């Protein structure tokens, strides 16, 4: 692996999320459900109507400043390190972070859709970057499975972050645990695939 000096994708994703949030706020308020839906938040009902693009756009919509700032801080701390350190002959660190963010966000939203549809929660509004960000955390979990990387990892810190990723959704129904879980799984699988090719194991 090679070390890169900058993290354009991480900062670019943060910029997109912040810009969308500012526009939401100016358009009527980031805590307004109608505004969130107008800017791409998703519901099972909308997906059933063929609005599949919401699986993508919803990962850039946030409910309130606290929701945004917590996610962006996590994105910065998780994404910057990965982007600067995951570069290799296979792909750059920037490409890797972008792929993980998008794929994890989509898988988290797909799992949310499946669970909510099964529970007949057709009009629950879902949005936020946390599923995609949990995907980045999943890569750190994958690192623990690779002996050459494990020695450089803070195992307790990663485990604590996984708990913080999943536990709140078990007690607070307003937190989309399924997006977190789906994103975490996607990031882990992508990380394991990448490291298997990279290290040949």
Buried (B, 14 or more C-beta within 10 A) or exposed (E): BEEBEEBBBBBEBBEEBBEBBEEBBEEEBBBBBEBBBEBBBBBBBBBEEEBEEBBBBBBBBBBEEEBBEBBBEBBBEBBBBBBBBBBBEEBBBBBBBBBBBBBBBBBBBBBBBEBBBEEEBEEBBBBBBBBBBBBBBBBBBBBBBBEEBEEEBEEEEBEEBBEEBBEEBEEEEEBBBBBBBBBBBBBBBBBBEBBEEBEEE
